[in-house]
Amino acid sequence: MADSGPIRVGELYEDCSFHPVLCVYSDYDDDELRGVSLIDGSWPRSCSPRHCGVVRIKIEDVLEAKEGPDAYLARRQAEWEQTSAQRPSTKDSRS
């Protein structure tokens, strides 16, 4: 995964469904990100940057997801569960 910070138009991120997305709209004041799937082209894929747990990703993550979507999803879900368990009293928004 890439480093954190505001996700901007043109950047890659993983939405709350562990789906690699190209950002086409970013408005942190209105708490909204929209993007186009880099796996199946579906859009708009909308998320709350404050509540959905979106993360910036690298192109290598997109290629991994494209080559083996089931394995990628399983790995990312396991990583999310592990990091969520380490955070005291946080609600897992991705379950």
N, C-alpha and C positions, 0 to 999 in steps of 0.2 A: 504494500500500500504506500501511497505517496504521503507527503506531509500535509498537515491540516491548514485551515484558514479558509476565508471566503472562497467559494467556488465561483468562477467567472465563466461567461459565455466563451465557448471554444475549449473549455477544459473537460477532462474526463472524470466521471465520478460513478460510484456504485450507489444505486438507490436503496430504499428500505427493503426491497425484495432481492437484494444481492445481485442486481442486474447492471451490467456495465452500460453507461449512458454518456452521450455527448451533450454537454450543457448548451441549450439554445436560449435560455432565459434565466436570469438570476436577479432576485429582488429580496435582499435580506430584510429590508424594512417591512415588506409585506409577507415575509416568511415563506417564500416560494422559489423553488427551482423547477425548471421544466427541461426535458431533454428528449433525445431520440435514442432508442435502443441501438447499441452496436452489435447486438446478437441477431435480432429479427426485424429491425427497422420500425418497431412499434413506437407510436408517439401520440399525444404527449405523455411522457412519464413524469408525473409531478410529485414532488416531495416537499416537506417542510425541512429546511436546513436546521431548525432548532429542535424538532421533535422526532424526526425519522431516523436519525443516525447515519445520514449520508456521509460518505468518505471519498476523498479524492483518490484516484487510482492512476496507475501507469499503463502504458500501452501493453506491457508484458502481461498485466492482469487481464486485459481485454482478450489478448491472444490465447491465454490459458483458458478463459471462459468459453471462447469460441471453439477451441479444439476439444474440450471435454467439459461441457456445461454441468453435467451431473456431479463430476468429481470436484469441479470448482465450487459449486453450490454447497456440497457437503463440507469441504474444507473451510469455506467462509462462515458457514453456520457454526461449525465447531469453534472457530476462532472467536466469533461473536459471543457464543455462550461462555467461553473461557474468560474473556475480558469482562463480560457482564457480571459473572460470578465474583470477580475481584473488586467490583465497585459496590460499596455499601449502599443499600436502599435505593437502587436505581431500577426503574421499570424498563423491562426489555421491550422496546417498541418494535422489534423486528420479528417477534414470535408469531 
